[in-house]
Amino acid sequence: MKMTTAGASRCLQGLMRVISVKNVCYPRLILTHNHKNCPYMTANRTWFSTYQIKNNGISESETYLIKDKFKEDTENVETSEIEKVDDGEDLNNNSLQHVMTIDKLQPFDDNTYMDILAETETPMILESYTKPSLPAQTFTLQSFVQQSPTLQKLIHLGVDLHKIQKRQDAANAILKMDFDRDIKDKIAFLYNVGVVSDNLGNFITKNPHILSDELNSLEVRISYLKSKKFSKDSISLIVNRAPYFLSFSTERVDRKLGYFQKEFHLTGNEVRHLVTKCPQLVTNKISRIQENMYVIHNLLGFSKSAMKVMVLKSPKLLLTGKQSLMSTFDYIHNEMEIPHQLFIHFPAVLRTRLLNVKERDQYLRNLGLAQYDPKMPGYISLQKLVEGSDELFCQEIAKSSVEDFNAFLKTI
């Protein structure tokens, strides 16, 4: 029984509807019939056709295998099944039922003959489907702990995987590592330069990227510090206080040390003192440091020589938020009437929370003990004012109880 022209047209329309998958309509459909002499289909015969689809003029092509069964009744057309296949794949009748490969293919040539019914011993299947491996990207490391000895050993060291997975590039890199091949020697290196075993997990949590650095590069960076006459104890302090320090190349570190030496006119010993006390000055952006230098010198009114003394005593002044610096200075200088000279003796007061300074100052005023002039009896230094717990402050400075102090705070 032959299909009429109208029946074939309806079949083609049905195929075109099927091709519009995932709510995407492909405007161009080129049909290559593998039965050369018959534009129509006989009943109960399986029809295999290959299509080339071009979407909106983009030069991407996908080859589809369309399997349609037609009933003798030309008015009824069964739903098509669409399976994407490799452009060069040979399929037998059994494999046609289980096509699983999905790939972007080269444009299909209408003039190329392909016998899709040819027998083959081993149908081509993409390896990524048959041999699943760890994904290139992941959003949770915990889900891989049971199957990853590397993650298990890192947890044993005290590494916090939850924090590391927030840094997607580091998490993906660790997933691909083998502990004995990629990590063990670096753990030994960190231990030898002064990272104690109890702090190894915290160190890696803060800087997981160090596991991706070459061991030779890490050794060169330690050698650089030794060449600059940093002692073994100083190197240990630097590495522990700033885990990212070793991730900086020797060129970047050298430029930072040269910058500080030039800006503050430091000697070699002063440079080593500054970096050992606050190695974060090397790992932070230079723009942030320059902003704080501008605030201290131009807005707070300290000379450059005074700023040098202040920075050597409290290097973290260069990393404190500039708004915090200005608001704390404004209250202490203008409300408490503390001159610039006293800030130089204890510059760390500028890093104290403004609320703490206000509460203790107002309580001392209430008790009549707010005396900040060093020439007067009952003098209270800025260091004594802000350091120590509330209990120590009340006992040694305010000469009262913590309960009275807390009761006063409720009134302001």
Secondary structure, 3 states (H helix, E strand, C coil): CCCCHHHHHHHHHHHHHHHCCCCCCCCEEEEEECCCCCCCCCCCCEEEEEEEEECCCCCCECEEEEEEEECCCCCCECCCEEEECCCCCCCCCCHHHHCCCCCCECCCCCCCCCCCCCCCCCCCCCHHHHCCCCCCCCCCCHHHCCCCHHHHHHHHHCCCHHHHCCCHHHHHHHHCCCHHHHHHHHHHHHHHCCCCHHHHHHHHHHCHHHHHCCHHHHHHHHHHHHHCCCCHHHHHHHHHHCCCHHHCCHHHHHHHHHHHHHHHCCCHHHHHHHHHHCCHHHHCCHHHHHHHHHHHHHHCCCCHHHHHHHHHHCHHHHCCCHHHHHHHHHHHHHHCCCCHHHHHHCHHHHHCCHHHHHHHHHHHHHHCCCCCCCCCCCCCCHHHHHCCCHHHHHHHHHCCCHHHHHHHHCCC
